[in-house]
Amino acid sequence: MTARFARPLTLVATGVAIALALGACAGGAAAAGPKNPNGDQQDVKIGVHTGWDEGIAASYLWQAILKDEGYKVTMETADPGVVYTGLAGGDTDVNFDMWLPMTHADYLKKYGKHMEQLGAWYSDARLTVAVNADSPLKSLDDLAKHPGVVDNRIVGIEPGAGLTRIMKDDVIPNYGLDKMDFIESSTPAMLAELKGAMSKHKNIAVTLWRPHWAYEAYKLRDLLDPKGSLGKAEHIETVGRTDFGKDYPLFASWLKKFKLTNAQLFSLENLMFNENGGKDNEASAKKWLADNPTFVTDLKAAAKK
């Protein structure tokens, strides 16, 4: 999670690998493979961003759906730059976690000609400062005026995270929160403090983001950000390699209609990462589908319209 929200301003670390991949896969498309009875290629390789829970959740959800439809699915987990290397080179077929218009904009600008944008499935991805829902605080201005409500503390995540940088460079100075204790810790430590405070009915302020399973597990409220210091909401897109739509016409039609609401995504993440501790994501996805029996049929029906 360390660099989760840092924009990829430089792509040097993956530049050589991408160049090699593109050179090895002229045109960026994967070689034709065996066909599914529905006409799509049967083999699907999903690229997953390390530590990005919403993308992991969506990937395992689609793995479960696709296996039920007769596809052979493999998954490869890596940092975003490596995942987009695979997509641009045609070695990976699809990724469910491109944040736009800001977080992954540089990857799209540089390698977009070797990718197909397949649709946005979540539209409220944002950085937040969250408090317990029964807190008297409603905005970051309130937090500045009444820091004692949360014991003069804001609990953050990793020092190297983009969210931490934005808090220190923008939010704290813009709202006059300099005298508060901004605790740089880790994502697990922040969640542990959140859990402890909620269990004791204590007020707490934490840096968080949507989507996250904590919104399902606990009653939380995002503090209003009238100055816009945390940035605007982004959407999360599915992207495929060159010729994805040609090789997977039916799958692509499903992806165009694929959407998850806050309630759906938060419940999936909560089941996968909180209740089951991320130990068997495939089983969690199958259980979620069993608990939401009309999800796939509704998706297929929407794709036919």
Phi and psi restraints in degrees (value plus and minus 20) as a CYANA .aco file:
   2 THR   PHI     -75.6   -35.6
   2 THR   PSI     -68.5   -28.5
   3 ALA   PHI    -129.9   -89.9
   3 ALA   PSI       5.9    45.9
   4 ARG   PHI     -73.7   -33.7
   4 ARG   PSI     -64.5   -24.5
   5 PHE   PHI    -128.7   -88.7
   5 PHE   PSI       0.6    40.6
   6 ALA   PHI    -107.4   -67.4
   6 ALA   PSI     105.7   145.7
   7 ARG   PHI     -86.8   -46.8
   7 ARG   PSI     121.8   161.8
   8 PRO   PHI     -96.6   -56.6
   8 PRO   PSI      53.1    93.1
   9 LEU   PHI     -87.9   -47.9
   9 LEU   PSI     -47.7    -7.7
  10 THR   PHI    -147.7  -107.7
  10 THR   PSI     118.7   158.7
  11 LEU   PHI    -137.1   -97.1
  11 LEU   PSI       8.2    48.2
  12 VAL   PHI     -81.3   -41.3
  12 VAL   PSI     -59.0   -19.0
  13 ALA   PHI     -80.5   -40.5
  13 ALA   PSI     -51.3   -11.3
  14 THR   PHI    -130.8   -90.8
  14 THR   PSI     -21.4    18.6
  15 GLY   PHI     -79.7   -39.7
  15 GLY   PSI     -65.0   -25.0
  16 VAL   PHI     -84.9   -44.9
  16 VAL   PSI     -63.2   -23.2
  17 ALA   PHI     -82.8   -42.8
  17 ALA   PSI     -60.0   -20.0
  18 ILE   PHI     -85.8   -45.8
  18 ILE   PSI     -62.4   -22.4
  19 ALA   PHI     -80.3   -40.3
  19 ALA   PSI     -63.2   -23.2
  20 LEU   PHI     -84.7   -44.7
  20 LEU   PSI     -61.1   -21.1
  21 ALA   PHI     -84.5   -44.5
  21 ALA   PSI     -63.5   -23.5
  22 LEU   PHI     -87.4   -47.4
  22 LEU   PSI     -54.4   -14.4
  23 GLY   PHI     -87.7   -47.7
  23 GLY   PSI     -54.7   -14.7
  24 ALA   PHI     -98.0   -58.0
  24 ALA   PSI     -45.4    -5.4
  25 CYS   PHI    -139.9   -99.9
  25 CYS   PSI      56.9    96.9
  26 ALA   PHI     -74.8   -34.8
  26 ALA   PSI     109.3   149.3
  27 GLY   PHI      67.3   107.3
  27 GLY   PSI     -33.7     6.3
  28 GLY   PHI      56.7    96.7
  28 GLY   PSI     -17.1    22.9
  29 ALA   PHI    -121.4   -81.4
  29 ALA   PSI     127.0   167.0
  30 ALA   PHI     -98.0   -58.0
  30 ALA   PSI     136.3   176.3
  31 ALA   PHI     -88.9   -48.9
  31 ALA   PSI     129.3   169.3
  32 ALA   PHI     -83.5   -43.5
  32 ALA   PSI     119.6   159.6
  33 GLY   PHI    -144.2  -104.2
  33 GLY   PSI    -188.9  -148.9
  34 PRO   PHI     -82.9   -42.9
  34 PRO   PSI     131.5   171.5
  35 LYS   PHI    -117.3   -77.3
  35 LYS   PSI     126.2   166.2
  36 ASN   PHI    -100.6   -60.6
  36 ASN   PSI     134.9   174.9
  37 PRO   PHI     -76.6   -36.6
  37 PRO   PSI     -44.8    -4.8
  38 ASN   PHI    -101.4   -61.4
  38 ASN   PSI     -19.9    20.1
  39 GLY   PHI      81.5   121.5
  39 GLY   PSI     -36.7     3.3
  40 ASP   PHI     -97.0   -57.0
  40 ASP   PSI     140.4   180.4
  41 GLN   PHI     -81.3   -41.3
  41 GLN   PSI     125.6   165.6
  42 GLN   PHI    -102.3   -62.3
  42 GLN   PSI     -55.9   -15.9
  43 ASP   PHI    -106.6   -66.6
  43 ASP   PSI     110.9   150.9
  44 VAL   PHI    -151.4  -111.4
  44 VAL   PSI     106.2   146.2
  45 LYS   PHI    -131.1   -91.1
  45 LYS   PSI      99.6   139.6
  46 ILE   PHI    -120.4   -80.4
  46 ILE   PSI     107.5   147.5
  47 GLY   PHI    -113.3   -73.3
  47 GLY   PSI     109.7   149.7
  48 VAL   PHI    -142.3  -102.3
  48 VAL   PSI     112.7   152.7
  49 HIS   PHI     -96.8   -56.8
  49 HIS   PSI     107.7   147.7
  50 THR   PHI     -79.6   -39.6
  50 THR   PSI     105.0   145.0
  51 GLY   PHI      61.0   101.0
  51 GLY   PSI     -18.8    21.2
  52 TRP   PHI    -117.4   -77.4
  52 TRP   PSI      75.3   115.3
  53 ASP   PHI     -78.8   -38.8
  53 ASP   PSI     -60.8   -20.8
  54 GLU   PHI     -83.6   -43.6
  54 GLU   PSI     -57.6   -17.6
  55 GLY   PHI     -91.0   -51.0
  55 GLY   PSI     -57.4   -17.4
  56 ILE   PHI     -82.2   -42.2
  56 ILE   PSI     -65.4   -25.4
  57 ALA   PHI     -81.9   -41.9
  57 ALA   PSI     -66.9   -26.9
  58 ALA   PHI     -84.4   -44.4
  58 ALA   PSI     -57.2   -17.2
  59 SER   PHI     -85.5   -45.5
  59 SER   PSI     -65.5   -25.5
  60 TYR   PHI     -89.8   -49.8
  60 TYR   PSI     -51.8   -11.8
  61 LEU   PHI     -82.0   -42.0
  61 LEU   PSI     -66.2   -26.2
  62 TRP   PHI     -91.8   -51.8
  62 TRP   PSI     -52.0   -12.0
  63 GLN   PHI     -78.1   -38.1
  63 GLN   PSI     -65.6   -25.6
  64 ALA   PHI     -83.6   -43.6
  64 ALA   PSI     -63.5   -23.5
  65 ILE   PHI     -83.1   -43.1
  65 ILE   PSI     -68.2   -28.2
  66 LEU   PHI     -86.1   -46.1
  66 LEU   PSI     -58.9   -18.9
  67 LYS   PHI     -82.5   -42.5
  67 LYS   PSI     -57.7   -17.7
  68 ASP   PHI     -85.6   -45.6
  68 ASP   PSI     -43.7    -3.7
  69 GLU   PHI    -114.4   -74.4
  69 GLU   PSI     -15.3    24.7
  70 GLY   PHI      73.8   113.8
  70 GLY   PSI     -13.6    26.4
  71 TYR   PHI    -100.1   -60.1
  71 TYR   PSI     135.3   175.3
  72 LYS   PHI    -124.9   -84.9
  72 LYS   PSI      94.1   134.1
  73 VAL   PHI    -131.4   -91.4
  73 VAL   PSI     112.6   152.6
  74 THR   PHI    -143.0  -103.0
  74 THR   PSI     134.5   174.5
  75 MET   PHI    -149.7  -109.7
  75 MET   PSI     121.6   161.6
  76 GLU   PHI    -150.4  -110.4
  76 GLU   PSI     103.0   143.0
  77 THR   PHI    -123.3   -83.3
  77 THR   PSI     111.1   151.1
  78 ALA   PHI    -182.1  -142.1
  78 ALA   PSI     152.8   192.8
  79 ASP   PHI     -82.8   -42.8
  79 ASP   PSI     134.7   174.7
  80 PRO   PHI     -71.7   -31.7
  80 PRO   PSI     -62.4   -22.4
  81 GLY   PHI     -79.5   -39.5
  81 GLY   PSI     -58.0   -18.0
  82 VAL   PHI     -91.5   -51.5
  82 VAL   PSI     -58.6   -18.6
  83 VAL   PHI     -81.5   -41.5
  83 VAL   PSI     -65.3   -25.3
  84 TYR   PHI     -90.9   -50.9
  84 TYR   PSI     -45.5    -5.5
  85 THR   PHI     -79.5   -39.5
  85 THR   PSI     -68.1   -28.1
  86 GLY   PHI     -82.6   -42.6
  86 GLY   PSI     -60.5   -20.5
  87 LEU   PHI     -85.8   -45.8
  87 LEU   PSI     -66.9   -26.9
  88 ALA   PHI     -83.1   -43.1
  88 ALA   PSI     -53.0   -13.0
  89 GLY   PHI    -107.9   -67.9
  89 GLY   PSI     -26.7    13.3
  90 GLY   PHI      64.4   104.4
  90 GLY   PSI     -13.3    26.7
  91 ASP   PHI    -103.9   -63.9
  91 ASP   PSI     -39.8     0.2
  92 THR   PHI    -139.7   -99.7
  92 THR   PSI     123.1   163.1
  93 ASP   PHI    -110.6   -70.6
  93 ASP   PSI     -60.1   -20.1
  94 VAL   PHI    -174.8  -134.8
  94 VAL   PSI     129.7   169.7
  95 ASN   PHI    -157.7  -117.7
  95 ASN   PSI     120.1   160.1
  96 PHE   PHI    -125.1   -85.1
  96 PHE   PSI      -3.2    36.8
  97 ASP   PHI    -159.8  -119.8
  97 ASP   PSI      25.4    65.4
  98 MET   PHI    -111.3   -71.3
  98 MET   PSI      93.0   133.0
  99 TRP   PHI    -106.7   -66.7
  99 TRP   PSI     103.3   143.3
 100 LEU   PHI    -156.3  -116.3
 100 LEU   PSI     132.7   172.7
 101 PRO   PHI    -114.4   -74.4
 101 PRO   PSI     -13.4    26.6
 102 MET   PHI    -132.1   -92.1
 102 MET   PSI     -79.5   -39.5
 103 THR   PHI     -77.1   -37.1
 103 THR   PSI     -65.5   -25.5
 104 HIS   PHI    -129.9   -89.9
 104 HIS   PSI       1.9    41.9
 105 ALA   PHI     -80.6   -40.6
 105 ALA   PSI     -57.6   -17.6
 106 ASP   PHI     -87.4   -47.4
 106 ASP   PSI     -56.6   -16.6
 107 TYR   PHI     -85.3   -45.3
 107 TYR   PSI     -62.8   -22.8
 108 LEU   PHI     -85.4   -45.4
 108 LEU   PSI     -60.8   -20.8
 109 LYS   PHI     -83.3   -43.3
 109 LYS   PSI     -62.4   -22.4
 110 LYS   PHI     -99.8   -59.8
 110 LYS   PSI     -56.8   -16.8
 111 TYR   PHI    -141.5  -101.5
 111 TYR   PSI     -13.3    26.7
 112 GLY   PHI     -79.3   -39.3
 112 GLY   PSI     -48.8    -8.8
 113 LYS   PHI     -88.5   -48.5
 113 LYS   PSI     -33.5     6.5
 114 HIS   PHI    -125.7   -85.7
 114 HIS   PSI      -4.6    35.4
 115 MET   PHI    -153.0  -113.0
 115 MET   PSI     140.0   180.0
 116 GLU   PHI    -136.9   -96.9
 116 GLU   PSI     106.8   146.8
 117 GLN   PHI    -103.1   -63.1
 117 GLN   PSI     102.3   142.3
 118 LEU   PHI    -128.7   -88.7
 118 LEU   PSI     -17.2    22.8
 119 GLY   PHI     104.7   144.7
 119 GLY   PSI     128.8   168.8
 120 ALA   PHI    -111.8   -71.8
 120 ALA   PSI     112.0   152.0
 121 TRP   PHI    -131.8   -91.8
 121 TRP   PSI     -27.4    12.6
 122 TYR   PHI    -167.6  -127.6
 122 TYR   PSI     114.9   154.9
 123 SER   PHI    -139.8   -99.8
 123 SER   PSI     -13.1    26.9
 124 ASP   PHI    -147.2  -107.2
 124 ASP   PSI      22.5    62.5
 125 ALA   PHI     -99.9   -59.9
 125 ALA   PSI     100.3   140.3
 126 ARG   PHI    -175.2  -135.2
 126 ARG   PSI     137.5   177.5
 127 LEU   PHI    -106.4   -66.4
 127 LEU   PSI     124.7   164.7
 128 THR   PHI    -163.4  -123.4
 128 THR   PSI     141.5   181.5
 129 VAL   PHI    -134.7   -94.7
 129 VAL   PSI      97.4   137.4
 130 ALA   PHI    -131.2   -91.2
 130 ALA   PSI     129.6   169.6
 131 VAL   PHI    -150.9  -110.9
 131 VAL   PSI     145.5   185.5
 132 ASN   PHI     -80.3   -40.3
 132 ASN   PSI     122.1   162.1
 133 ALA   PHI     -81.0   -41.0
 133 ALA   PSI     -46.2    -6.2
 134 ASP   PHI    -112.9   -72.9
 134 ASP   PSI      -7.9    32.1
 135 SER   PHI     -88.1   -48.1
 135 SER   PSI     125.8   165.8
 136 PRO   PHI     -92.4   -52.4
 136 PRO   PSI     -33.2     6.8
 137 LEU   PHI     -96.7   -56.7
 137 LEU   PSI     114.2   154.2
 138 LYS   PHI    -137.1   -97.1
 138 LYS   PSI     -42.2    -2.2
 139 SER   PHI    -165.4  -125.4
 139 SER   PSI     148.8   188.8
 140 LEU   PHI     -86.7   -46.7
 140 LEU   PSI     -47.7    -7.7
 141 ASP   PHI     -83.8   -43.8
 141 ASP   PSI     -61.2   -21.2
 142 ASP   PHI     -81.5   -41.5
 142 ASP   PSI     -60.7   -20.7
 143 LEU   PHI     -81.2   -41.2
 143 LEU   PSI     -60.2   -20.2
 144 ALA   PHI     -85.7   -45.7
 144 ALA   PSI     -56.3   -16.3
 145 LYS   PHI     -99.2   -59.2
 145 LYS   PSI     -49.4    -9.4
 146 HIS   PHI    -153.2  -113.2
 146 HIS   PSI      39.2    79.2
 147 PRO   PHI     -84.7   -44.7
 147 PRO   PSI     -43.3    -3.3
 148 GLY   PHI     -84.9   -44.9
 148 GLY   PSI     -39.5     0.5
 149 VAL   PHI     -78.9   -38.9
 149 VAL   PSI     -54.7   -14.7
 150 VAL   PHI    -132.4   -92.4
 150 VAL   PSI      11.8    51.8
 151 ASP   PHI      38.5    78.5
 151 ASP   PSI       9.0    49.0
 152 ASN   PHI      42.7    82.7
 152 ASN   PSI       9.9    49.9
 153 ARG   PHI    -149.8  -109.8
 153 ARG   PSI     121.7   161.7
 154 ILE   PHI    -141.5  -101.5
 154 ILE   PSI     102.0   142.0
 155 VAL   PHI    -112.3   -72.3
 155 VAL   PSI      98.4   138.4
 156 GLY   PHI    -125.5   -85.5
 156 GLY   PSI    -188.5  -148.5
 157 ILE   PHI    -134.0   -94.0
 157 ILE   PSI    -166.3  -126.3
 158 GLU   PHI     -83.1   -43.1
 158 GLU   PSI     121.4   161.4
 159 PRO   PHI     -77.4   -37.4
 159 PRO   PSI     -52.7   -12.7
 160 GLY   PHI    -107.6   -67.6
 160 GLY   PSI     -20.3    19.7
 161 ALA   PHI     -92.3   -52.3
 161 ALA   PSI     127.1   167.1
 162 GLY   PHI     -80.0   -40.0
 162 GLY   PSI     -56.8   -16.8
 163 LEU   PHI     -81.3   -41.3
 163 LEU   PSI     -60.4   -20.4
 164 THR   PHI     -84.7   -44.7
 164 THR   PSI     -62.1   -22.1
 165 ARG   PHI     -81.7   -41.7
 165 ARG   PSI     -63.3   -23.3
 166 ILE   PHI     -84.8   -44.8
 166 ILE   PSI     -58.5   -18.5
 167 MET   PHI     -80.7   -40.7
 167 MET   PSI     -66.7   -26.7
 168 LYS   PHI     -93.9   -53.9
 168 LYS   PSI     -57.5   -17.5
 169 ASP   PHI    -105.8   -65.8
 169 ASP   PSI     -48.8    -8.8
 170 ASP   PHI    -142.2  -102.2
 170 ASP   PSI     -79.4   -39.4
 171 VAL   PHI     -83.8   -43.8
 171 VAL   PSI     -72.3   -32.3
 172 ILE   PHI     -81.5   -41.5
 172 ILE   PSI     -69.9   -29.9
 173 PRO   PHI     -88.4   -48.4
 173 PRO   PSI     -56.9   -16.9
 174 ASN   PHI     -86.9   -46.9
 174 ASN   PSI     -51.2   -11.2
 175 TYR   PHI    -125.8   -85.8
 175 TYR   PSI     -15.4    24.6
 176 GLY   PHI      46.8    86.8
 176 GLY   PSI      22.1    62.1
 177 LEU   PHI    -117.7   -77.7
 177 LEU   PSI      -4.2    35.8
 178 ASP   PHI     -80.0   -40.0
 178 ASP   PSI     -49.5    -9.5
 179 LYS   PHI    -105.2   -65.2
 179 LYS   PSI     -25.8    14.2
 180 MET   PHI    -101.9   -61.9
 180 MET   PSI     135.7   175.7
 181 ASP   PHI    -102.7   -62.7
 181 ASP   PSI      91.9   131.9
 182 PHE   PHI    -117.3   -77.3
 182 PHE   PSI      90.3   130.3
 183 ILE   PHI    -113.1   -73.1
 183 ILE   PSI      92.5   132.5
 184 GLU   PHI    -110.3   -70.3
 184 GLU   PSI      97.7   137.7
 185 SER   PHI    -152.8  -112.8
 185 SER   PSI    -129.4   -89.4
 186 SER   PHI    -173.5  -133.5
 186 SER   PSI     143.1   183.1
 187 THR   PHI     -79.8   -39.8
 187 THR   PSI     -67.4   -27.4
 188 PRO   PHI     -80.2   -40.2
 188 PRO   PSI     -58.9   -18.9
 189 ALA   PHI     -86.4   -46.4
 189 ALA   PSI     -61.3   -21.3
 190 MET   PHI     -81.0   -41.0
 190 MET   PSI     -64.8   -24.8
 191 LEU   PHI     -86.0   -46.0
 191 LEU   PSI     -54.5   -14.5
 192 ALA   PHI     -85.5   -45.5
 192 ALA   PSI     -61.8   -21.8
 193 GLU   PHI     -85.4   -45.4
 193 GLU   PSI     -59.7   -19.7
 194 LEU   PHI     -82.2   -42.2
 194 LEU   PSI     -66.9   -26.9
 195 LYS   PHI     -79.7   -39.7
 195 LYS   PSI     -64.7   -24.7
 196 GLY   PHI     -83.2   -43.2
 196 GLY   PSI     -63.8   -23.8
 197 ALA   PHI     -85.3   -45.3
 197 ALA   PSI     -62.7   -22.7
 198 MET   PHI     -85.0   -45.0
 198 MET   PSI     -57.8   -17.8
 199 SER   PHI     -88.1   -48.1
 199 SER   PSI     -46.1    -6.1
 200 LYS   PHI    -119.8   -79.8
 200 LYS   PSI     -16.1    23.9
 201 HIS   PHI      37.9    77.9
 201 HIS   PSI      20.9    60.9
 202 LYS   PHI    -121.6   -81.6
 202 LYS   PSI     127.9   167.9
 203 ASN   PHI     -91.8   -51.8
 203 ASN   PSI     121.3   161.3
 204 ILE   PHI    -172.1  -132.1
 204 ILE   PSI     128.9   168.9
 205 ALA   PHI    -143.5  -103.5
 205 ALA   PSI     109.2   149.2
 206 VAL   PHI    -153.4  -113.4
 206 VAL   PSI     132.1   172.1
 207 THR   PHI    -100.8   -60.8
 207 THR   PSI     113.3   153.3
 208 LEU   PHI    -167.0  -127.0
 208 LEU   PSI    -193.2  -153.2
 209 TRP   PHI    -176.8  -136.8
 209 TRP   PSI     133.3   173.3
 210 ARG   PHI    -126.3   -86.3
 210 ARG   PSI     114.3   154.3
 211 PRO   PHI    -105.7   -65.7
 211 PRO   PSI     128.2   168.2
 212 HIS   PHI    -176.0  -136.0
 212 HIS   PSI     123.1   163.1
 213 TRP   PHI     -85.2   -45.2
 213 TRP   PSI     -38.7     1.3
 214 ALA   PHI     -80.2   -40.2
 214 ALA   PSI     -48.0    -8.0
 215 TYR   PHI     -90.0   -50.0
 215 TYR   PSI     -42.4    -2.4
 216 GLU   PHI    -106.6   -66.6
 216 GLU   PSI     -57.8   -17.8
 217 ALA   PHI     -96.0   -56.0
 217 ALA   PSI     -51.6   -11.6
 218 TYR   PHI    -150.7  -110.7
 218 TYR   PSI     138.4   178.4
 219 LYS   PHI    -107.4   -67.4
 219 LYS   PSI      82.9   122.9
 220 LEU   PHI    -142.7  -102.7
 220 LEU   PSI     139.8   179.8
 221 ARG   PHI    -158.8  -118.8
 221 ARG   PSI     115.4   155.4
 222 ASP   PHI     -99.2   -59.2
 222 ASP   PSI     114.3   154.3
 223 LEU   PHI     -91.1   -51.1
 223 LEU   PSI     116.0   156.0
 224 LEU   PHI     -82.1   -42.1
 224 LEU   PSI     126.2   166.2
 225 ASP   PHI    -145.1  -105.1
 225 ASP   PSI      52.9    92.9
 226 PRO   PHI     -81.9   -41.9
 226 PRO   PSI     -44.0    -4.0
 227 LYS   PHI    -106.1   -66.1
 227 LYS   PSI     -27.1    12.9
 228 GLY   PHI      48.3    88.3
 228 GLY   PSI       7.3    47.3
 229 SER   PHI     -90.6   -50.6
 229 SER   PSI     -43.7    -3.7
 230 LEU   PHI    -109.4   -69.4
 230 LEU   PSI     -21.0    19.0
 231 GLY   PHI      67.9   107.9
 231 GLY   PSI     148.4   188.4
 232 LYS   PHI    -105.2   -65.2
 232 LYS   PSI     143.8   183.8
 233 ALA   PHI     -85.5   -45.5
 233 ALA   PSI     124.9   164.9
 234 GLU   PHI    -132.7   -92.7
 234 GLU   PSI     149.4   189.4
 235 HIS   PHI    -135.4   -95.4
 235 HIS   PSI     136.6   176.6
 236 ILE   PHI    -130.1   -90.1
 236 ILE   PSI     104.3   144.3
 237 GLU   PHI    -129.5   -89.5
 237 GLU   PSI     136.0   176.0
 238 THR   PHI    -114.3   -74.3
 238 THR   PSI     113.9   153.9
 239 VAL   PHI    -148.7  -108.7
 239 VAL   PSI     124.7   164.7
 240 GLY   PHI    -144.7  -104.7
 240 GLY   PSI     150.8   190.8
 241 ARG   PHI     -93.5   -53.5
 241 ARG   PSI     150.6   190.6
 242 THR   PHI     -75.5   -35.5
 242 THR   PSI     117.8   157.8
 243 ASP   PHI      50.6    90.6
 243 ASP   PSI      -2.3    37.7
 244 PHE   PHI     -80.0   -40.0
 244 PHE   PSI     -69.3   -29.3
 245 GLY   PHI     -81.7   -41.7
 245 GLY   PSI     -52.5   -12.5
 246 LYS   PHI     -91.0   -51.0
 246 LYS   PSI     -59.4   -19.4
 247 ASP   PHI    -105.0   -65.0
 247 ASP   PSI     -42.9    -2.9
 248 TYR   PHI    -153.2  -113.2
 248 TYR   PSI      42.3    82.3
 249 PRO   PHI     -80.9   -40.9
 249 PRO   PSI     -58.8   -18.8
 250 LEU   PHI     -92.8   -52.8
 250 LEU   PSI     -67.8   -27.8
 251 PHE   PHI     -77.0   -37.0
 251 PHE   PSI     -63.6   -23.6
 252 ALA   PHI     -81.9   -41.9
 252 ALA   PSI     -56.7   -16.7
 253 SER   PHI     -87.4   -47.4
 253 SER   PSI     -54.4   -14.4
 254 TRP   PHI     -86.7   -46.7
 254 TRP   PSI     -62.4   -22.4
 255 LEU   PHI     -84.6   -44.6
 255 LEU   PSI     -51.1   -11.1
 256 LYS   PHI     -83.6   -43.6
 256 LYS   PSI     -47.2    -7.2
 257 LYS   PHI    -125.0   -85.0
 257 LYS   PSI     -20.3    19.7
 258 PHE   PHI     -90.2   -50.2
 258 PHE   PSI     102.4   142.4
 259 LYS   PHI    -161.0  -121.0
 259 LYS   PSI     126.8   166.8
 260 LEU   PHI    -146.5  -106.5
 260 LEU   PSI     108.5   148.5
 261 THR   PHI     -97.1   -57.1
 261 THR   PSI     149.3   189.3
 262 ASN   PHI     -75.4   -35.4
 262 ASN   PSI     -67.2   -27.2
 263 ALA   PHI     -81.1   -41.1
 263 ALA   PSI     -62.9   -22.9
 264 GLN   PHI     -86.4   -46.4
 264 GLN   PSI     -68.3   -28.3
 265 LEU   PHI     -88.2   -48.2
 265 LEU   PSI     -62.8   -22.8
 266 PHE   PHI     -83.5   -43.5
 266 PHE   PSI     -58.9   -18.9
 267 SER   PHI     -88.9   -48.9
 267 SER   PSI     -57.5   -17.5
 268 LEU   PHI     -85.2   -45.2
 268 LEU   PSI     -67.0   -27.0
 269 GLU   PHI     -84.6   -44.6
 269 GLU   PSI     -61.3   -21.3
 270 ASN   PHI     -82.1   -42.1
 270 ASN   PSI     -63.5   -23.5
 271 LEU   PHI     -82.9   -42.9
 271 LEU   PSI     -64.0   -24.0
 272 MET   PHI     -94.1   -54.1
 272 MET   PSI     -67.1   -27.1
 273 PHE   PHI    -123.8   -83.8
 273 PHE   PSI     -43.9    -3.9
 274 ASN   PHI    -119.2   -79.2
 274 ASN   PSI     -81.0   -41.0
 275 GLU   PHI     -86.3   -46.3
 275 GLU   PSI     -61.8   -21.8
 276 ASN   PHI    -121.9   -81.9
 276 ASN   PSI     -18.8    21.2
 277 GLY   PHI      41.5    81.5
 277 GLY   PSI       1.9    41.9
 278 GLY   PHI      47.6    87.6
 278 GLY   PSI       0.7    40.7
 279 LYS   PHI    -107.8   -67.8
 279 LYS   PSI     -46.2    -6.2
 280 ASP   PHI    -166.8  -126.8
 280 ASP   PSI      58.2    98.2
 281 ASN   PHI     -85.5   -45.5
 281 ASN   PSI     -51.8   -11.8
 282 GLU   PHI     -85.4   -45.4
 282 GLU   PSI     -63.3   -23.3
 283 ALA   PHI     -86.5   -46.5
 283 ALA   PSI     -56.9   -16.9
 284 SER   PHI     -83.2   -43.2
 284 SER   PSI     -63.0   -23.0
 285 ALA   PHI     -82.9   -42.9
 285 ALA   PSI     -61.7   -21.7
 286 LYS   PHI     -84.0   -44.0
 286 LYS   PSI     -60.6   -20.6
 287 LYS   PHI     -85.6   -45.6
 287 LYS   PSI     -61.5   -21.5
 288 TRP   PHI     -81.5   -41.5
 288 TRP   PSI     -61.7   -21.7
 289 LEU   PHI     -84.5   -44.5
 289 LEU   PSI     -56.7   -16.7
 290 ALA   PHI     -86.5   -46.5
 290 ALA   PSI     -54.9   -14.9
 291 ASP   PHI     -98.0   -58.0
 291 ASP   PSI     -35.4     4.6
 292 ASN   PHI    -145.9  -105.9
 292 ASN   PSI      47.7    87.7
 293 PRO   PHI     -84.8   -44.8
 293 PRO   PSI     -39.1     0.9
 294 THR   PHI    -115.9   -75.9
 294 THR   PSI     -20.2    19.8
 295 PHE   PHI     -79.1   -39.1
 295 PHE   PSI     -70.9   -30.9
 296 VAL   PHI     -90.4   -50.4
 296 VAL   PSI     -62.4   -22.4
 297 THR   PHI     -84.8   -44.8
 297 THR   PSI     -58.3   -18.3
 298 ASP   PHI     -85.7   -45.7
 298 ASP   PSI     -58.5   -18.5
 299 LEU   PHI     -84.4   -44.4
 299 LEU   PSI     -65.0   -25.0
 300 LYS   PHI     -84.5   -44.5
 300 LYS   PSI     -60.4   -20.4
 301 ALA   PHI     -83.2   -43.2
 301 ALA   PSI     -61.3   -21.3
 302 ALA   PHI     -85.6   -45.6
 302 ALA   PSI     -55.0   -15.0
 303 ALA   PHI     -88.6   -48.6
 303 ALA   PSI     -44.5    -4.5
 304 LYS   PHI    -101.5   -61.5
 304 LYS   PSI     -35.5     4.5
